Amino acid sequence: MTESMDDGFCDLPGGIRVCYRAEGDDSAVPLLLIAGLGLDLTSWPRPLLDGLLGRGFRVVRFDNRDAGRSTRVRARPPGLLRQLAARPPRGAYTLEDMAGDALGVLDHLGIGRAHVAGMSMGGMIAQSLAAAHPDRIATLTSIFSTTGERRVGQPARSTLLRMARGPARTREQWVARHLSMLDHIGSRAYPYDEAVERAWATGAWDRGGGLARHAGVARQIGAIQASGDRTAALRRITAPTLVVHGDVDRMVHPSGGRATAAAIPGARHVEIAGMSHHLAPGVIDQLVNLIAESSNMATSPMNLDLLEISDMPEKP
């Protein structure tokens, strides 16, 4: 299962090559989607993408570094003990570096200002992008994410035990583990579609380099840990912000969403009863409506005063 014919690439400073896809009219309002830990751009469900496109967005999504078809960083990944002790290796890249990758995608596409939505680790990256580059962010949507403060948003102990298992060695083992994890972190109120998830996991294994994806996940965990508590940075966010979380999330405790909303001035916090750490079919319409409402797309057209790259101030 592959959709590589739709993939575009941009080469960024530092040797990072980012794979991306853009859908919708070039003149439509841009919305950048940022995926979570170990996930690639195909992790955004097709019904969600179609719903956003139907609301008039130009939807851009990309593979974070160390995921999908983007650059695999050559640094040695942190081992399990370092991960459990939250001791990232010296020189680990950070969420801010990953936010720089996201900004590079916008620059490559000539997008001066965009709505940005991220899930889980992608929400952390989106937060970092909004804090560092307020002029480039029209609105921010942070979905089941957290602030990096260690007293909030932590996984359940049962979830950590599952995450600590050794890497899947085959495609079949990876697919089985993906479904098993969904059984654990999923929601009875919003069940997943097994056929869809099985097909996604099969394609993600192939697209993400098979066994090599495990090291990439470890390096991304290192980036989260190297970035520490971002609460102070979140207080500098000026973009209108929507924080969405489920109340039965075993991967990122709902306290992470509450802390995120409390840290960002004027943020709107929506906690969905029965929602877990998964974009299940039953929550898609709610998420599309929330994102569209947050960007004012539900009630009126938006003029973002889109900039061409040539009109942007040069970086010092």
C-alpha positions as CSV (number, residue, x, y, z in Angstrom):
1,M,0.0,0.0,0.0
2,T,1.7,3.3,-1.1
3,E,0.7,6.7,-2.3
4,S,4.3,7.8,-3.1
5,M,3.2,9.2,-6.5
6,D,1.6,12.1,-4.6
7,D,4.7,12.9,-2.5
8,G,6.7,16.0,-2.9
9,F,10.0,16.8,-1.3
10,C,11.8,19.9,0.0
11,D,15.5,20.1,1.0
12,L,16.1,22.1,4.1
13,P,19.3,23.5,5.7
14,G,21.2,21.0,7.8
15,G,20.6,18.1,5.4
16,I,17.0,17.4,6.3
17,R,14.8,16.3,3.4
18,V,11.0,16.5,4.1
19,C,8.3,14.6,2.3
20,Y,5.0,16.4,2.0
21,R,1.6,16.4,0.3
22,A,-0.6,19.4,-0.5
23,E,-4.2,19.1,-1.5
24,G,-6.8,21.7,-2.5
25,D,-6.7,24.8,-4.6
26,D,-3.4,26.8,-4.3
27,S,-5.5,29.9,-3.6
28,A,-7.4,28.3,-0.7
29,V,-6.7,29.0,2.9
30,P,-3.7,26.9,3.9
31,L,-3.9,24.4,6.8
32,L,-0.8,22.6,7.9
33,L,-1.2,19.3,9.7
34,I,1.6,17.9,11.9
35,A,1.5,14.2,12.8
36,G,2.4,12.5,16.1
37,L,5.1,10.3,17.5
38,G,6.3,7.7,14.9
39,L,3.4,8.6,12.6
40,D,3.7,9.7,9.0
41,L,1.5,11.9,6.9
42,T,-0.8,9.1,6.0
43,S,-1.9,8.9,9.7
44,W,-4.4,11.7,9.1
45,P,-7.7,9.8,8.2
46,R,-9.0,10.3,4.7
47,P,-12.5,11.4,5.9
48,L,-10.8,14.1,8.0
49,L,-8.8,15.4,5.1
50,D,-11.9,15.3,2.8
51,G,-13.9,17.2,5.5
52,L,-11.3,19.9,5.7
53,L,-11.0,20.2,2.0
54,G,-14.7,20.5,1.8
55,R,-14.5,23.5,4.2
56,G,-12.3,25.3,1.8
57,F,-8.8,24.6,3.1
58,R,-5.7,23.8,1.2
59,V,-4.5,20.9,3.3
60,V,-0.7,20.4,3.7
61,R,0.7,17.4,5.6
62,F,4.2,16.1,5.9
63,D,6.4,13.4,7.4
64,N,8.4,14.6,10.4
65,R,12.1,13.8,10.3
66,D,12.7,10.2,11.3
67,A,9.2,9.2,10.0
68,G,7.7,8.2,6.6
69,R,9.8,9.2,3.7
70,S,11.6,12.2,5.3
71,T,15.2,12.1,6.4
72,R,16.4,9.4,8.9
73,V,18.7,11.2,11.2
74,R,22.0,9.2,11.7
75,A,22.5,9.9,15.3
76,R,22.4,7.0,17.7
77,P,18.9,6.7,19.2
78,P,18.5,6.8,23.0
79,G,18.1,3.4,24.6
80,L,15.2,2.3,26.7
81,L,16.8,3.2,30.0
82,R,17.6,6.7,28.8
83,Q,14.0,7.1,27.6
84,L,12.5,5.9,30.9
85,A,14.9,8.2,32.8
86,A,14.1,11.1,30.4
87,R,17.8,11.6,29.7
88,P,18.1,12.4,26.0
89,P,21.6,11.9,24.5
90,R,23.8,14.9,24.0
91,G,23.1,16.6,20.7
92,A,19.6,15.3,20.4
93,Y,17.4,17.3,18.1
94,T,14.5,19.1,19.7
95,L,10.8,20.0,19.0
96,E,12.0,23.4,18.0
97,D,14.2,21.8,15.3
98,M,11.1,19.9,14.1
99,A,9.1,23.1,14.1
100,G,11.8,24.5,11.9
101,D,11.2,21.6,9.5
102,A,7.5,22.5,9.4
103,L,8.3,26.1,8.7
104,G,10.6,25.0,5.9
105,V,7.6,23.2,4.3
106,L,5.6,26.4,4.4
107,D,8.5,28.4,2.9
108,H,9.0,25.8,0.1
109,L,5.3,26.1,-0.8
110,G,5.3,29.9,-0.7
111,I,2.9,30.0,2.2
112,G,3.4,33.1,4.4
113,R,0.7,32.4,7.0
114,A,-1.2,29.3,7.7
115,H,-3.6,27.6,10.2
116,V,-1.7,24.9,12.0
117,A,-3.1,21.7,13.7
118,G,-1.0,19.0,15.3
119,M,-1.9,15.8,17.2
120,S,0.1,14.4,20.1
121,M,3.8,15.1,19.5
122,G,2.6,17.0,16.4
123,G,0.7,19.3,18.8
124,M,3.9,20.0,20.7
125,I,5.6,20.8,17.4
126,A,2.7,23.1,16.4
127,Q,2.9,24.8,19.8
128,S,6.6,25.4,19.4
129,L,6.1,26.8,15.9
130,A,3.4,29.2,17.1
131,A,5.5,30.4,20.0
132,A,8.6,31.0,17.8
133,H,7.0,32.4,14.7
134,P,3.7,34.1,15.6
135,D,3.6,36.1,12.4
136,R,3.3,32.8,10.4
137,I,0.5,31.2,12.3
138,A,-3.2,32.2,11.7
139,T,-4.7,29.8,14.3
140,L,-3.3,26.9,16.3
141,T,-5.2,23.6,17.1
142,S,-3.5,21.3,19.6
143,I,-5.1,17.8,19.6
144,F,-4.5,15.5,22.6
145,S,-1.1,17.0,23.4
146,T,0.7,18.5,26.4
147,T,3.1,21.1,27.6
148,G,6.2,19.0,28.5
149,E,5.7,19.7,32.2
150,R,6.3,16.3,33.8
151,R,3.4,16.4,36.3
152,V,0.8,16.6,33.6
153,G,-0.1,14.6,30.4
154,Q,1.8,11.5,31.3
155,P,0.9,8.1,29.8
156,A,-0.8,5.5,32.0
157,R,1.7,2.9,33.5
158,S,0.0,0.2,31.4
159,T,0.6,2.2,28.3
160,L,4.3,2.8,29.1
161,L,4.7,-1.0,29.6
162,R,3.4,-1.6,26.1
163,M,5.6,1.1,24.6
164,A,8.7,-0.4,26.3
165,R,8.5,-3.6,24.3
166,G,11.2,-4.4,21.8
167,P,10.7,-3.4,18.2
168,A,8.4,-5.3,15.8
169,R,10.5,-7.4,13.5
170,T,8.1,-8.0,10.7
171,R,5.2,-6.2,9.0
172,E,2.7,-8.7,10.4
173,Q,4.0,-8.2,14.0
174,W,3.9,-4.4,13.6
175,V,0.3,-4.6,12.3
176,A,-0.7,-6.8,15.2
177,R,0.9,-4.5,17.7
178,H,-0.8,-1.5,16.2
179,L,-4.2,-3.1,16.6
180,S,-3.3,-4.3,20.1
181,M,-2.4,-0.7,21.1
182,L,-5.6,0.6,19.7
183,D,-7.5,-2.0,21.8
184,H,-5.6,-0.6,24.8
185,I,-5.8,3.2,24.2
186,G,-9.0,3.2,22.1
187,S,-12.5,4.1,23.2
188,R,-15.7,2.1,23.4
189,A,-17.6,5.3,22.6
190,Y,-15.6,5.8,19.4
191,P,-14.4,2.4,18.2
192,Y,-11.8,2.1,15.4
193,D,-12.4,0.5,12.0
194,E,-10.2,-2.6,12.0
195,A,-10.0,-2.9,8.2
196,V,-8.9,0.7,7.9
197,E,-6.3,0.5,10.6
198,R,-4.9,-2.8,9.3
199,A,-4.5,-1.3,5.9
200,W,-2.9,1.9,7.3
201,A,-0.5,-0.1,9.5
202,T,0.6,-2.2,6.5
203,G,1.3,0.8,4.4
204,A,3.0,2.7,7.2
205,W,5.4,-0.2,7.8
206,D,6.5,-0.2,4.2
207,R,6.6,3.6,3.8
208,G,8.5,4.1,7.1
209,G,11.3,1.7,6.3
210,G,10.1,-1.3,8.3
211,L,12.4,-2.2,11.2
212,A,14.2,1.1,10.8
213,R,11.2,3.0,12.1
214,H,11.9,1.9,15.7
215,A,15.1,4.0,15.9
216,G,13.3,7.0,14.5
217,V,10.6,6.8,17.2
218,A,13.3,6.6,19.9
219,R,15.0,9.8,18.5
220,Q,11.6,11.6,18.4
221,I,11.1,10.6,22.1
222,G,14.5,12.1,22.7
223,A,13.4,15.3,21.0
224,I,10.4,15.6,23.3
225,Q,12.5,15.0,26.4
226,A,15.3,17.4,25.2
227,S,12.7,20.2,24.8
228,G,11.6,19.9,28.5
229,D,8.8,22.0,29.9
230,R,7.5,24.5,27.3
231,T,5.0,26.2,29.5
232,A,6.8,29.5,29.5
233,A,7.1,29.5,25.8
234,L,3.4,28.7,25.4
235,R,2.5,31.9,27.2
236,R,4.1,33.8,24.3
237,I,1.6,32.3,21.7
238,T,-0.6,35.0,20.3
239,A,-2.5,33.0,17.6
240,P,-6.1,32.1,18.5
241,T,-5.8,28.6,19.9
242,L,-8.1,25.6,20.2
243,V,-7.1,22.7,22.5
244,V,-8.9,19.4,22.0
245,H,-8.5,16.4,24.2
246,G,-10.5,13.3,25.1
247,D,-11.4,12.5,28.7
248,V,-10.3,8.8,28.4
249,D,-6.8,9.3,26.9
250,R,-4.3,6.7,28.2
251,M,-1.4,8.0,26.1
252,V,-1.5,11.7,27.0
253,H,-3.5,12.2,30.2
254,P,-6.3,14.8,29.9
255,S,-4.4,17.0,32.4
256,G,-2.0,17.7,29.5
257,G,-4.7,19.3,27.4
258,R,-5.9,21.3,30.4
259,A,-2.4,22.6,31.2
260,T,-1.9,23.5,27.5
261,A,-5.1,25.6,27.5
262,A,-4.2,27.2,30.8
263,A,-0.8,28.2,29.5
264,I,-1.8,29.8,26.2
265,P,-3.6,33.1,26.6
266,G,-7.2,33.1,25.5
267,A,-7.1,29.4,24.4
268,R,-10.4,27.5,24.0
269,H,-10.4,24.1,25.6
270,V,-12.7,21.4,24.4
271,E,-12.7,18.0,26.2
272,I,-14.7,15.4,24.3
273,A,-16.4,12.8,26.4
274,G,-15.4,9.3,25.4
275,M,-12.6,10.4,23.0
276,S,-9.3,8.6,23.4
277,H,-5.8,9.1,21.8
278,H,-7.0,8.2,18.4
279,L,-8.7,9.9,15.4
280,A,-11.6,7.4,15.4
281,P,-14.4,7.6,12.8
282,G,-16.9,8.9,15.3
283,V,-14.9,12.0,16.2
284,I,-13.9,13.1,12.7
285,D,-17.0,15.3,12.0
286,Q,-16.5,17.0,15.4
287,L,-12.9,17.7,14.7
288,V,-13.6,19.1,11.3
289,N,-16.2,21.4,12.7
290,L,-14.0,22.5,15.6
291,I,-11.1,23.3,13.3
292,A,-13.3,25.2,10.8
293,E,-15.0,27.1,13.6
294,S,-11.7,28.0,15.2
295,S,-10.5,29.5,11.9
296,N,-13.8,31.3,11.2
297,M,-14.2,29.2,8.1
298,A,-17.6,28.0,9.3
299,T,-19.2,31.4,9.2
300,S,-17.3,33.6,6.8
301,P,-14.4,33.6,4.3
302,M,-11.0,34.4,5.7
303,N,-8.4,36.7,4.1
304,L,-5.0,35.6,5.3
305,D,-3.1,38.1,3.2
306,L,-1.1,35.2,1.8
307,L,2.5,36.2,1.2
308,E,4.8,34.9,-1.5
309,I,8.2,33.9,-0.5
310,S,9.7,36.8,-2.4
311,D,7.7,39.2,-0.2
312,M,8.9,37.8,3.1
313,P,11.6,39.6,5.0
314,E,15.0,37.9,4.7
315,K,16.2,35.9,7.6
316,P,19.2,37.4,9.4
